[in-house]
Amino acid sequence: MELAAAATEPAQGERVGRPVLEARIWYATLLTRVRGLRPAERLLLGEAPAAHGPHRPEVQAALLLCEAEIHLAEGRLTEAAAAAEAGLRLAGQAGNRGLPPRGHVVLAVCSVRSLDLTTGLLYANRLRDAALLGQENLMPGQCVWAAAQALEARDGMESVAHLLKGIVHDDVLTRDLLVSQPAAAPWLVRAGQRLGDEELTGRAVRTMSRLALENPGFRSIQAAAEHAVGLYERDVAALEAAADRHLDPWARASALEDASRICSTHQAERDRAVDLLRRAADAYLGAGASRDLSRVQSRLRELDDHGGRPARGRTRVSRLTDTEFAVAELVSQGLTNGRVGSQLYISPHTVAFHLKKIFRKLDVTSRVELARSWNRILVEERGDFPGETEPDFLVRPPMARQAG
């Protein structure tokens, strides 16, 4: 990153030409992957205004794909998908085969988080093909991880066990993934626990801990290590601390959900578990993660039925089943019954049946009214928790001069 930062500065008296512009885009990409989102945005939009001027489609594509990664890290899935699709079109026009995997990773993750499993699997297959052809563009670990998430969403964790073992037994894949995706190490730990694979779990924790020791200046890496170790040791306090440290909203939500899951195993901690889960739901909602929000809503209902006491009683949304929540989310996005059915692997008639129950439970009369009021209902019924100010992405700023 220090070399990338140095490459962004033109020589004295030199104009900002293509090499410097491309270096700035690459440095912004690296900053994004350690969640230095504000410096990355300043680099693209403030310090390099020429980036949006006329130049080669390949450079425009790289810029758009970097912006897509920034949007995804901030939880703005619609903007992330739009930028990724535009970047992929330009990369295709330029005949560039190295850039598309970056867009495919963004689109695969966006699709899975927003319950569009069909599209997620489409891009998962493209990532698999890119890996076979060696076109991962310096991010092989992220390609495998994004594909694994899409496949796991459809077929369950057991279906991707071989991919996970491939990640943790390859140092290049592991380091690339764990540094660039703060939610990846906890995800691997969670997968290993679910599969009963102690080797997978142990390798993920040891590798993430070592990366944190080797990179003490990067907050996102420290948060990921704290999250992975807290999950491995079932340490609720450590998981809450990791949630506070995380800069990535989706990773923060998953840390709160993990802490809630551990608390819920003790009857005396049920109220705390509910509180943590409501905070997780709030964070997932802010990250646009409909699939995860649906799972958390289901778990909140379960805790409520078994003695948990949510802060504000049983809401309209909490009365929806998981499938009803998914149908409402997709219909609110304007999808037809046929399209919703293909996403959720149910028939259009079943979608219509669920819609009738959704209308009754939410007190709406049509899909148009549902689409108009869905986001408002979610916002009104989520927990009211104080917002957090995003701190600097560095624990200590070793590159403050270069990053501005």
N, C-alpha and C positions, 0 to 999 in steps of 0.2 A: 504493500500500500504506500510505503514511503517513496518507492521508485515511481509508482503511478502518479503520486502527487507531484513529484519533481518534473515529470513529463508534461504536466499541464501548463507549465510556465514557459511562454515563448522567450527566446533569447532577446537580449536588450536591443531594442529598435526593430524587432521582427514582428510582423503582423500575425494575428491568430489565423493560421492556415489549417489545412485539412489534418495534418498529423497532430497538431495541438488539440484541435476540436475532437478528434477521435480519442485522444488520450483523456480528455475531460469526460467524455461519455463513459469510457472504461473505468476511470477513477470513481465517477458517480455510481457506477454499477457496483464496484467493490464496497463503497460506503453504504449502499443500500443493503448489501448482504450482511453487514454487521450493524444494521439499523441506525446508521448515521443519516437519517432521512432528511433532516433540515439542511445539513451541509451538501447533501447530494442534490437537493432541489435548487439550492442557491447556485451550485456549480452549473447546472443545466439551464436554469431560467435567468439567473442574475448575471453570472460571470461569463456566460457564453451565449449572448443573445443571437449571435450568428448561427447558432444551432438550428434555428427555425427558418433560416433563409434558404435560398435555392442551393442545393448541392446534390451529390450523388444519392440515388435511392438507397444504397447500402448504408450510408451514414444516417440518413433519415430513419431507416429501419432500426438501426442500433439505438438511436435516440428514443424512439417510440417504445422499444422493448425495455429500455431502462426505466422510462416513465411508467410502464406497465408494472414492473417489479416494485416501484415505489408505491403505486396505488394499492397493490396487493398487500404490501407490508403494512399499509395504513388502514387496511380493511375496507377500501373502496372498490368492491368487486366489479361493479358495472363499469367504472372508469378503467380499471385494470384490463378487463376483457376487451373493451373498445380499443385501447392503445395497443394491446397485443395483436388483435386482428389486423389493425392498420399496419403495424410493423411487419407482420407476416406477409401481407400483400406486397409491400415494398421489397422485402427480402426475396420474394418469389420473382418479382420483376427484374431484380438485379441478378438472379440466378445464384444467390448466396445460399449454401447448404449448411453453414455453420451457425447462423443466427436463429433459424426456426425453432430448435429445441428450447431456447429461452422463452419464446412465445408459447410453445406447447406446454411448458411447465406451468406458466401463469394460468393458461386456459384450463388445464386439467385440474389444478387446485381450486380455481374459482368455481368450476362446474360442480365438483364434489361438494364444496361447502355450501353451494346454493341449491343442492338437491337435483341438479341436472346430471344424473349418472350416465345417461346415454352419451352426452357430449364428453363427459369426463373420460369414459372408456375409449372414445374415439381418439382423444389426444394421448391417452395412455398407450394405445397401440402405436401411435406415431413416435412416441418417445422410445418405445421398445425397438422399433425399426431403426431409429437414429443411433441407438446404442450399438446395435449389431453392425451398423455401417461406420461406426467411429465418428459420428457427427455431433458429439455432445457439447462442443464448444466450451471446453474447460469446466463443465459442470456435470460430470457423469453421475455423481451421487444424488444430486437434485433430480435428475431425470428418473432414476430408479425409484426414488422416494415418491415422486408425484404419481408415477405409474402404479406403485404399490398401494397408494391411498385409494385410487380409483377402483382397483381390483378388489381391495379389501371391503370397500363400501358395497360392492355387488355380491361377492362370494364369501365374505368372512375372512377372518385373520388367518385361518389355516391355509387358505389358498395362496397366500403370499409369503409363507414361511421360508420358502427357498430363496426368494428375493432378499429377504431380511438377512439371512445367513450370508448371502453374497455380499451385502453391504458391509457387515461388520468384520468379515474376513479379508477385506481389501482395504489397505490403509489409505489409498488415494480416494476411493469412494467415501470412506468414513470421514476423513478430514474435510473434504470438500463439503459434504452434507452437513456435518455437525457445526462447522463454523458459519455456514451460510443460512441455515434454517434453525432458529432458536427453539422451535417446537419439535425438532426431529429426534433429539436424544431422549426426551421424555416419551415420545411416541414409540421408540424402539424398546425402552424399558417396559412400557405398558404392554407392548406386543409380546415381549418375552414372558412377562408374568401371565398373560392370558394363555399363551401356548405352553406354559410350564417349562420354558427353555431357560435354564439358569445361565448357560453359557452366553446366550444372546444378551440377556439382561446384564450380566457382569461385564461383558466386553463393552457394551454401550456406556455403562457408568464409568468404567476405568478410562476409556478413551476420552470421554467428555471431561472428566476431572483433570486428565493430563493436559488437554487443550486449554483448560481454564488456567492451570498453573503456568503454561507457556505463554499465555496471552493475557496478563493481568490487567491490561489497560482497556479491554473491550467489555462494556457492560452487558451486551447481549450474550456473550460467551459465558460470563460469570453467572448470569441468570439461568441459562440453559443447564449449566453444571449443577447449580443449586437445586433446580427443579428435578433433574434426573436423580440426584442423590437423595433428595427428600422423598421422592416417589419410591425409590428402592428401599429406603429405610423406614417408610411409612411415618414420616415426620411431618405432622401437620404444620407446625410452626415454620419449618424450613420451606414448605410449599407456599405458605402465605407470604413469606419473605421473598421467594422467587417471583410470585405474582406482582409484588410491589416493584421488583427490580426489572421485570420484563418490559421492554419497549414495544414489543409486538403484541397487538391486542388479542390475536387468536391464541398466542402462547400464554398470555396472562389469563385468559378465560380457562384454558385447559389446566393451568396450575390450580386455580380456584376449584374447578370441578374435581381434580384429583384429591385436593384437601377435603372437600365435602364427602367424597366417597369413603375416605378413611374414617372421618368423624362419624358417618352414618352407621358404622358397625358397632358403635357404643350407644346404648339407649340414652345415657346421660348427655351425650353430645349431639342429640338430634336437632335441637334448636340451632346450634352452631352450624351443623351440616346444611340446614335449610338456608341460613343466612349466606353461607359461602356459595351455595348453588344459585341463589338469586343474584349474587354478584357475578357469577359465571354467566348466567343468562343475559345480564345486562351487557357484559363484555362481548359475548357472542353476537348479540343483536347489533352492537356497534361495529363489529367486524363483518356484518352481512352474512354470517354463517348460519343459514336456515337449518341445515341438517343437524348441526350441533345444538342449536336452540331447541329444536324439536325433541332431541334426546333429553336435554336438561328439563324441559317442561314435563316430560313423561316421568322423570325421576322425582321432580317436585310433587307431582300428584301422588306418587308412590309413598313418599315420605309423609305427605299430608294424611294419607289413608292409614298410616301406621304410627300416628302420634306426633308427627312433626307439626309445628305451628307456624305456617307462613305469616309474614308480618302483616299482610293486608287481606287475609282470607282467600277464598277460592274465587278466581277471576274467570271471566268468560273464556279467555284463551286456555286457561288450565283445564277447562272442561273438555277440550278437544282431545281426541285420541292422536297418537303419533301420525297415523295415515291422514286423518282429517287436517291436522296442522300442515302436513306436507301438501295436501291438495289445496288448502287455502292459500299457502305461500305461492304456489305455482299459478293458480287462477288469478291471484292478485297481480301477477306479472303479465297478464294478458294471454296466457296460453289457453288453447282450446281443450275441450275434454279429451279429445284424441291424443293431443300432444302431452297432456298431463298423464294420461294412461300409459303412454310409451315411456315416460320418465320413471314412473313408479311401478311398471310391470303389472298394471291392472287394466281392466277393460274400460272403455268410455262409459258404459252403463254403470259400472261400479263407481266411477268418478261422479256421475250425476247423483247416485244414491248418497255418496258422502257429502256432496254439496248441499243436499236438502237438510241434512243434519247440521252442517256448518251454519247454514242460514238461520236455523232455529236457535242454535246455541249462541251465535253472535248477534242475534236480533237484527239481521239484515234481510233484504227481500230479493236481491238479485246479485249476479256476479259483478255487475258494474258497481253497485254499492259496496260490495266486498272489496273490489280493487281500490276504490276511492278511500275506504276507511281502514284497510288492513294495517298499514304502517302506523296510523294514528292509534289504533287499538293496542298495538304492541308497545308503543311508546308510553301510552297512558297506564298500561298494566304492568310494565316492568318496574323493578325496584328503584327507588329514588336514592341513588348513592352519589356521593360527591365526586366530581370529576377529578382526574389526576393530571397534573402538569407534566408533560413529557420532559424528563431531564436530558442532559447531554448523553449521547450514546457512549461516551467514554467514561470509565471510572476515574481516570486521570487523563488529560488531553495531550497525548504525546505528539499529535500532529495538528495542533490548533492553528499554527501559522499557515500550513498548506490548505487546511479545510476552511479557513476563513472564520 
